[in-house]
Amino acid sequence: MKKWLLILVMIVLVSCGTESGERENEVEKVEAYTVEAFDDEPGHYTKVNSQIVIYGPEDDRKVEAKLIEDFYDENWNFIKSHVTHSKVEFEEDQVKTLDEPQTILLPEEADFSLGEDSSELEGEDREKVNEHILKTINDHMN
């Protein structure tokens, strides 16, 4: 349920993105952010590296999401990591649980006094996180 909510939120956000042209009408968004965990997630905080791709003709849009999520308790002690590949064609999300932190380009602890620590990445940081996500998915899902 949480993954579908995240995907729907990303669809709205990605609609403001730029087209990359690899697939018909493709829009890709790469992010690195830290949020307080949802009630159904382990821990208190979640660090996320994500790649969301929306593609296809306007009357048949498809979404593919690749996520790396590191879960931490209220004292920022690492709990576990999830590597997730979600695609419309999959019957259910493919998820692998790992015992070491996997996210990159995020501070050790986030300051939520100003709201969420969230950012869509550009340039070199975008490429670095995107490559890291693809490598992590390939290393742990295949």
N, CA and C atoms as a LAMMPS dump frame, in Angstrom:
ITEM: TIMESTEP
0
ITEM: NUMBER OF ATOMS
426
ITEM: BOX BOUNDS ff ff ff
-5.0000000000000000e+02 5.0000000000000000e+02
-5.0000000000000000e+02 5.0000000000000000e+02
-5.0000000000000000e+02 5.0000000000000000e+02
ITEM: ATOMS id mol type element x y z
1 1 1 N 0.822 -1.192 0
2 1 2 C 0 0 0
3 1 3 C 0.866 1.256 0
4 2 1 N 1.885 1.292 0.868
5 2 2 C 2.763 2.446 0.958
6 2 3 C 3.487 2.669 -0.362
7 3 1 N 3.942 1.579 -0.995
8 3 2 C 4.68 1.71 -2.255
9 3 3 C 3.798 2.332 -3.333
10 4 1 N 2.529 1.923 -3.393
11 4 2 C 1.635 2.489 -4.403
12 4 3 C 1.356 3.954 -4.116
13 5 1 N 1.239 4.329 -2.84
14 5 2 C 1.061 5.727 -2.482
15 5 3 C 2.276 6.528 -2.907
16 6 1 N 3.475 5.991 -2.647
17 6 2 C 4.702 6.654 -3.056
18 6 3 C 4.754 6.804 -4.57
19 7 1 N 4.383 5.756 -5.29
20 7 2 C 4.394 5.818 -6.753
21 7 3 C 3.416 6.869 -7.252
22 8 1 N 2.217 6.939 -6.674
23 8 2 C 1.245 7.948 -7.097
24 8 3 C 1.75 9.356 -6.836
25 9 1 N 2.392 9.571 -5.685
26 9 2 C 2.967 10.882 -5.391
27 9 3 C 4.058 11.204 -6.409
28 10 1 N 4.886 10.219 -6.722
29 10 2 C 5.958 10.436 -7.684
30 10 3 C 5.417 10.734 -9.079
31 11 1 N 4.295 10.116 -9.45
32 11 2 C 3.694 10.394 -10.762
33 11 3 C 3.358 11.875 -10.868
34 12 1 N 2.762 12.406 -9.827
35 12 2 C 2.415 13.83 -9.828
36 12 3 C 3.673 14.677 -9.921
37 13 1 N 4.699 14.326 -9.136
38 13 2 C 5.94 15.091 -9.146
39 13 3 C 6.685 14.962 -10.474
40 14 1 N 6.699 13.756 -11.022
41 14 2 C 7.424 13.52 -12.259
42 14 3 C 6.774 14.229 -13.436
43 15 1 N 5.495 14.465 -13.364
44 15 2 C 4.82 15.124 -14.476
45 15 3 C 5.419 16.494 -14.768
46 16 1 N 6.17 17.027 -13.824
47 16 2 C 6.86 18.3 -14.025
48 16 3 C 8.272 18.102 -14.551
49 17 1 N 8.71 16.865 -14.759
50 17 2 C 10.084 16.566 -15.163
51 17 3 C 10.306 16.809 -16.644
52 18 1 N 11.492 16.421 -17.109
53 18 2 C 11.828 16.569 -18.515
54 18 3 C 11.828 15.2 -19.174
55 19 1 N 11.607 15.183 -20.486
56 19 2 C 11.585 13.92 -21.204
57 19 3 C 13 13.514 -21.578
58 20 1 N 13.315 12.24 -21.41
59 20 2 C 14.651 11.78 -21.761
60 20 3 C 14.685 11.135 -23.14
61 21 1 N 13.539 10.667 -23.644
62 21 2 C 13.454 10.201 -25.016
63 21 3 C 13.864 8.758 -25.261
64 22 1 N 14.334 7.998 -24.267
65 22 2 C 14.716 6.613 -24.507
66 22 3 C 13.511 5.766 -24.872
67 23 1 N 12.413 5.931 -24.175
68 23 2 C 11.154 5.281 -24.491
69 23 3 C 10.181 6.398 -24.821
70 24 1 N 9.093 6.031 -25.474
71 24 2 C 8.131 7.053 -25.878
72 24 3 C 7.649 7.869 -24.679
73 25 1 N 7.777 9.186 -24.765
74 25 2 C 7.322 10.124 -23.734
75 25 3 C 7.88 9.811 -22.347
76 26 1 N 9.116 9.366 -22.277
77 26 2 C 9.706 8.982 -20.992
78 26 3 C 10.076 10.192 -20.143
79 27 1 N 9.727 10.098 -18.876
80 27 2 C 10.089 11.099 -17.889
81 27 3 C 10.748 10.353 -16.732
82 28 1 N 11.931 10.823 -16.322
83 28 2 C 12.657 10.153 -15.243
84 28 3 C 12.976 11.16 -14.146
85 29 1 N 12.797 10.725 -12.902
86 29 2 C 13.118 11.557 -11.747
87 29 3 C 14.016 10.752 -10.817
88 30 1 N 15.123 11.356 -10.402
89 30 2 C 16.059 10.709 -9.484
90 30 3 C 16.143 11.586 -8.241
91 31 1 N 15.96 10.957 -7.07
92 31 2 C 15.935 11.704 -5.814
93 31 3 C 16.764 11.024 -4.742
94 32 1 N 17.181 11.834 -3.774
95 32 2 C 17.795 11.349 -2.538
96 32 3 C 17.162 12.174 -1.426
97 33 1 N 16.518 11.5 -0.457
98 33 2 C 15.831 12.237 0.598
99 33 3 C 15.715 11.397 1.865
100 34 1 N 15.415 12.086 2.949
101 34 2 C 15.204 11.447 4.246
102 34 3 C 13.847 11.872 4.763
103 35 1 N 13.06 10.916 5.255
104 35 2 C 11.725 11.201 5.793
105 35 3 C 11.522 10.446 7.094
106 36 1 N 10.553 10.898 7.856
107 36 2 C 10.132 10.113 9.004
108 36 3 C 9.362 8.919 8.464
109 37 1 N 9.589 7.753 9.043
110 37 2 C 9.009 6.507 8.536
111 37 3 C 7.491 6.5 8.679
112 38 1 N 6.832 5.817 7.757
113 38 2 C 5.396 5.59 7.842
114 38 3 C 5.118 4.595 8.959
115 39 1 N 3.889 4.554 9.429
116 39 2 C 3.516 3.661 10.542
117 39 3 C 3.779 2.189 10.245
118 40 1 N 3.635 1.777 8.977
119 40 2 C 3.814 0.366 8.646
120 40 3 C 5.26 0.004 8.319
121 41 1 N 6.191 0.945 8.469
122 41 2 C 7.599 0.694 8.204
123 41 3 C 8.362 0.468 9.507
124 42 1 N 9.458 -0.249 9.414
125 42 2 C 10.281 -0.413 10.617
126 42 3 C 11.001 0.891 10.942
127 43 1 N 11.22 1.138 12.202
128 43 2 C 12.038 2.277 12.597
129 43 3 C 11.318 3.602 12.632
130 44 1 N 12.123 4.648 12.739
131 44 2 C 11.616 6.005 12.905
132 44 3 C 11.925 6.899 11.697
133 45 1 N 13.061 6.652 11.042
134 45 2 C 13.484 7.443 9.884
135 45 3 C 13.8 6.531 8.71
136 46 1 N 13.613 7.061 7.507
137 46 2 C 13.939 6.326 6.294
138 46 3 C 14.741 7.22 5.363
139 47 1 N 15.906 6.736 4.935
140 47 2 C 16.696 7.412 3.904
141 47 3 C 16.398 6.705 2.59
142 48 1 N 16.196 7.49 1.533
143 48 2 C 15.765 6.916 0.258
144 48 3 C 16.588 7.466 -0.901
145 49 1 N 17.01 6.574 -1.789
146 49 2 C 17.489 6.925 -3.129
147 49 3 C 16.445 6.331 -4.066
148 50 1 N 15.916 7.136 -4.978
149 50 2 C 14.861 6.613 -5.849
150 50 3 C 15.038 7.049 -7.292
151 51 1 N 14.601 6.172 -8.177
152 51 2 C 14.511 6.462 -9.603
153 51 3 C 13.088 6.087 -10.018
154 52 1 N 12.336 7.064 -10.479
155 52 2 C 10.972 6.834 -10.946
156 52 3 C 10.936 7.179 -12.435
157 53 1 N 10.448 6.243 -13.247
158 53 2 C 10.351 6.458 -14.689
159 53 3 C 8.9 6.258 -15.102
160 54 1 N 8.368 7.254 -15.811
161 54 2 C 7.027 7.156 -16.4
162 54 3 C 7.224 7.181 -17.907
163 55 1 N 6.587 6.24 -18.605
164 55 2 C 6.792 6.146 -20.044
165 55 3 C 5.538 5.635 -20.732
166 56 1 N 5.549 5.739 -22.049
167 56 2 C 4.442 5.248 -22.857
168 56 3 C 3.578 6.379 -23.363
169 57 1 N 2.691 6.052 -24.278
170 57 2 C 1.787 7.08 -24.802
171 57 3 C 0.857 7.58 -23.709
172 58 1 N 0.36 8.782 -23.864
173 58 2 C -0.469 9.405 -22.823
174 58 3 C -1.671 8.566 -22.426
175 59 1 N -2.219 7.793 -23.338
176 59 2 C -3.396 6.982 -23.01
177 59 3 C -3.024 5.622 -22.399
178 60 1 N -1.724 5.336 -22.258
179 60 2 C -1.287 4.061 -21.678
180 60 3 C 0.036 4.251 -20.931
181 61 1 N 0.081 5.193 -19.974
182 61 2 C 1.292 5.484 -19.21
183 61 3 C 1.641 4.316 -18.293
184 62 1 N 2.928 4.043 -18.156
185 62 2 C 3.43 2.999 -17.273
186 62 3 C 4.44 3.622 -16.324
187 63 1 N 4.566 3.011 -15.134
188 63 2 C 5.483 3.523 -14.114
189 63 3 C 6.422 2.409 -13.689
190 64 1 N 7.702 2.754 -13.576
191 64 2 C 8.698 1.841 -13.03
192 64 3 C 9.432 2.586 -11.922
193 65 1 N 9.51 1.979 -10.746
194 65 2 C 10.184 2.6 -9.604
195 65 3 C 11.274 1.678 -9.085
196 66 1 N 12.437 2.271 -8.818
197 66 2 C 13.549 1.553 -8.195
198 66 3 C 13.929 2.357 -6.965
199 67 1 N 13.881 1.692 -5.811
200 67 2 C 14.102 2.375 -4.54
201 67 3 C 15.143 1.65 -3.7
202 68 1 N 15.942 2.438 -3.012
203 68 2 C 16.805 1.925 -1.958
204 68 3 C 16.353 2.65 -0.698
205 69 1 N 15.941 1.89 0.315
206 69 2 C 15.451 2.485 1.56
207 69 3 C 16.27 1.932 2.726
208 70 1 N 16.859 2.835 3.507
209 70 2 C 17.558 2.462 4.734
210 70 3 C 16.707 2.908 5.907
211 71 1 N 16.439 1.992 6.83
212 71 2 C 15.582 2.281 7.982
213 71 3 C 16.429 2.46 9.237
214 72 1 N 16.092 3.497 10.025
215 72 2 C 16.828 3.836 11.248
216 72 3 C 15.854 4.031 12.403
217 73 1 N 16.325 3.723 13.628
218 73 2 C 15.492 3.972 14.805
219 73 3 C 15.565 5.451 15.192
220 74 1 N 14.897 5.829 16.29
221 74 2 C 14.828 7.239 16.706
222 74 3 C 16.192 7.813 17.097
223 75 1 N 17.195 6.958 17.339
224 75 2 C 18.547 7.414 17.659
225 75 3 C 19.49 7.31 16.462
226 76 1 N 18.955 7.102 15.288
227 76 2 C 19.699 6.978 14.037
228 76 3 C 20.592 5.742 14.004
229 77 1 N 20.178 4.692 14.7
230 77 2 C 20.86 3.406 14.596
231 77 3 C 20.237 2.642 13.429
232 78 1 N 21.077 2.141 12.549
233 78 2 C 20.612 1.415 11.369
234 78 3 C 19.859 0.149 11.772
235 79 1 N 18.728 -0.112 11.087
236 79 2 C 17.931 -1.321 11.324
237 79 3 C 18.103 -2.303 10.167
238 80 1 N 17.706 -1.875 8.964
239 80 2 C 17.836 -2.716 7.773
240 80 3 C 17.627 -1.862 6.537
241 81 1 N 17.868 -2.477 5.39
242 81 2 C 17.73 -1.794 4.114
243 81 3 C 16.822 -2.616 3.205
244 82 1 N 15.99 -1.938 2.421
245 82 2 C 15.181 -2.59 1.391
246 82 3 C 15.6 -2.057 0.027
247 83 1 N 15.788 -2.964 -0.907
248 83 2 C 16.006 -2.623 -2.309
249 83 3 C 14.753 -3.092 -3.029
250 84 1 N 14.061 -2.168 -3.698
251 84 2 C 12.76 -2.476 -4.297
252 84 3 C 12.739 -2.126 -5.774
253 85 1 N 12.194 -3.032 -6.573
254 85 2 C 11.936 -2.778 -7.989
255 85 3 C 10.444 -3.001 -8.21
256 86 1 N 9.758 -1.947 -8.617
257 86 2 C 8.315 -2 -8.815
258 86 3 C 8.01 -1.582 -10.25
259 87 1 N 7.184 -2.386 -10.898
260 87 2 C 6.838 -2.124 -12.29
261 87 3 C 5.417 -2.603 -12.519
262 88 1 N 4.684 -1.917 -13.351
263 88 2 C 3.289 -2.268 -13.615
264 88 3 C 3.156 -3.729 -14.028
265 89 1 N 4.114 -4.222 -14.809
266 89 2 C 4.031 -5.585 -15.314
267 89 3 C 4.265 -6.645 -14.232
268 90 1 N 4.878 -6.268 -13.104
269 90 2 C 5.132 -7.236 -12.024
270 90 3 C 3.833 -7.495 -11.278
271 91 1 N 3.627 -8.742 -10.864
272 91 2 C 2.452 -9.048 -10.054
273 91 3 C 2.572 -8.409 -8.674
274 92 1 N 3.791 -8.328 -8.148
275 92 2 C 4.027 -7.633 -6.886
276 92 3 C 5.449 -7.07 -6.923
277 93 1 N 5.718 -6.108 -6.025
278 93 2 C 7.037 -5.504 -5.959
279 93 3 C 8.09 -6.566 -5.661
280 94 1 N 9.25 -6.428 -6.28
281 94 2 C 10.387 -7.268 -5.955
282 94 3 C 11.174 -6.532 -4.872
283 95 1 N 11.335 -7.154 -3.7
284 95 2 C 12 -6.512 -2.568
285 95 3 C 13.063 -7.443 -2.006
286 96 1 N 14.234 -6.891 -1.783
287 96 2 C 15.331 -7.632 -1.151
288 96 3 C 15.722 -6.878 0.112
289 97 1 N 15.842 -7.596 1.229
290 97 2 C 16.257 -7.001 2.494
291 97 3 C 17.757 -7.226 2.692
292 98 1 N 18.454 -6.151 3.066
293 98 2 C 19.9 -6.215 3.267
294 98 3 C 20.254 -5.753 4.684
295 99 1 N 21.408 -6.172 5.153
296 99 2 C 21.83 -5.878 6.522
297 99 3 C 22.807 -4.712 6.639
298 100 1 N 23.064 -3.993 5.55
299 100 2 C 23.974 -2.852 5.582
300 100 3 C 23.314 -1.668 4.878
301 101 1 N 23.601 -0.44 5.339
302 101 2 C 23.043 0.744 4.671
303 101 3 C 23.466 0.784 3.198
304 102 1 N 22.556 1.205 2.335
305 102 2 C 22.817 1.221 0.892
306 102 3 C 22.703 2.604 0.253
307 103 1 N 21.998 3.542 0.891
308 103 2 C 21.789 4.851 0.267
309 103 3 C 23.075 5.668 0.246
310 104 1 N 23.139 6.614 -0.702
311 104 2 C 24.296 7.499 -0.813
312 104 3 C 23.821 8.944 -0.899
313 105 1 N 24.764 9.863 -0.712
314 105 2 C 24.559 11.318 -0.826
315 105 3 C 23.515 11.873 0.142
316 106 1 N 23.424 11.291 1.335
317 106 2 C 22.498 11.798 2.349
318 106 3 C 23.261 12.017 3.646
319 107 1 N 22.911 13.06 4.41
320 107 2 C 23.595 13.296 5.685
321 107 3 C 23.321 12.167 6.67
322 108 1 N 24.211 12.013 7.648
323 108 2 C 24.024 10.945 8.643
324 108 3 C 22.709 11.092 9.385
325 109 1 N 22.351 12.325 9.736
326 109 2 C 21.098 12.602 10.427
327 109 3 C 20.43 13.782 9.739
328 110 1 N 19.112 13.756 9.624
329 110 2 C 18.368 14.844 8.983
330 110 3 C 17.784 15.759 10.049
331 111 1 N 17.675 17.033 9.708
332 111 2 C 17.045 18.019 10.586
333 111 3 C 15.649 18.281 10.051
334 112 1 N 14.624 17.788 10.768
335 112 2 C 13.258 17.929 10.3
336 112 3 C 12.595 19.208 10.79
337 113 1 N 13.355 20.1 11.451
338 113 2 C 12.769 21.35 11.948
339 113 3 C 12.301 22.24 10.802
340 114 1 N 12.872 22.048 9.613
341 114 2 C 12.471 22.824 8.434
342 114 3 C 11.607 22.005 7.487
343 115 1 N 11.107 20.872 7.929
344 115 2 C 10.303 19.989 7.079
345 115 3 C 11.156 18.84 6.579
346 116 1 N 10.68 18.153 5.544
347 116 2 C 11.396 17.002 4.994
348 116 3 C 12.711 17.433 4.364
349 117 1 N 13.691 16.557 4.442
350 117 2 C 14.962 16.737 3.761
351 117 3 C 14.84 15.978 2.442
352 118 1 N 14.4 16.67 1.392
353 118 2 C 14.091 16 0.134
354 118 3 C 14.661 16.792 -1.03
355 119 1 N 15.133 16.081 -2.04
356 119 2 C 15.623 16.814 -3.202
357 119 3 C 15.63 15.95 -4.446
358 120 1 N 15.204 16.574 -5.544
359 120 2 C 15.394 15.956 -6.845
360 120 3 C 16.797 16.332 -7.273
361 121 1 N 17.528 15.38 -7.753
362 121 2 C 18.931 15.602 -8.067
363 121 3 C 19.128 16.02 -9.508
364 122 1 N 20.22 16.751 -9.738
365 122 2 C 20.595 17.183 -11.078
366 122 3 C 22.086 16.97 -11.267
367 123 1 N 22.512 16.995 -12.503
368 123 2 C 23.933 16.954 -12.824
369 123 3 C 24.653 15.719 -12.332
370 124 1 N 25.855 15.948 -11.793
371 124 2 C 26.728 14.861 -11.357
372 124 3 C 26.112 14.039 -10.228
373 125 1 N 25.449 14.695 -9.265
374 125 2 C 24.802 13.961 -8.17
375 125 3 C 23.709 13.048 -8.702
376 126 1 N 22.938 13.544 -9.672
377 126 2 C 21.868 12.748 -10.278
378 126 3 C 22.441 11.495 -10.937
379 127 1 N 23.495 11.68 -11.719
380 127 2 C 24.122 10.55 -12.407
381 127 3 C 24.699 9.546 -11.407
382 128 1 N 25.342 10.057 -10.355
383 128 2 C 25.951 9.184 -9.353
384 128 3 C 24.889 8.336 -8.647
385 129 1 N 23.783 8.958 -8.218
386 129 2 C 22.716 8.219 -7.529
387 129 3 C 22.026 7.255 -8.493
388 130 1 N 21.769 7.698 -9.713
389 130 2 C 21.12 6.838 -10.703
390 130 3 C 21.965 5.591 -10.967
391 131 1 N 23.262 5.753 -11.183
392 131 2 C 24.149 4.61 -11.41
393 131 3 C 24.182 3.697 -10.191
394 132 1 N 24.2 4.3 -8.995
395 132 2 C 24.225 3.513 -7.76
396 132 3 C 22.943 2.676 -7.617
397 133 1 N 21.802 3.274 -7.915
398 133 2 C 20.526 2.546 -7.835
399 133 3 C 20.527 1.372 -8.803
400 134 1 N 20.896 1.618 -10.053
401 134 2 C 20.896 0.558 -11.066
402 134 3 C 21.864 -0.562 -10.69
403 135 1 N 23.055 -0.219 -10.207
404 135 2 C 24.029 -1.228 -9.803
405 135 3 C 23.508 -2.025 -8.599
406 136 1 N 22.922 -1.344 -7.631
407 136 2 C 22.405 -2.027 -6.437
408 136 3 C 21.278 -2.99 -6.804
409 137 1 N 20.362 -2.545 -7.671
410 137 2 C 19.274 -3.409 -8.146
411 137 3 C 19.853 -4.623 -8.867
412 138 1 N 20.791 -4.395 -9.773
413 138 2 C 21.39 -5.504 -10.521
414 138 3 C 22.154 -6.453 -9.619
415 139 1 N 22.891 -5.93 -8.654
416 139 2 C 23.683 -6.779 -7.752
417 139 3 C 22.813 -7.642 -6.844
418 140 1 N 21.665 -7.126 -6.432
419 140 2 C 20.874 -7.825 -5.409
420 140 3 C 19.58 -8.455 -5.927
421 141 1 N 19.175 -8.149 -7.129
422 141 2 C 17.924 -8.691 -7.66
423 141 3 C 18.151 -9.776 -8.708
424 142 1 N 19.339 -9.91 -9.209
425 142 2 C 19.592 -10.894 -10.267
426 142 3 C 20.395 -12.06 -9.783
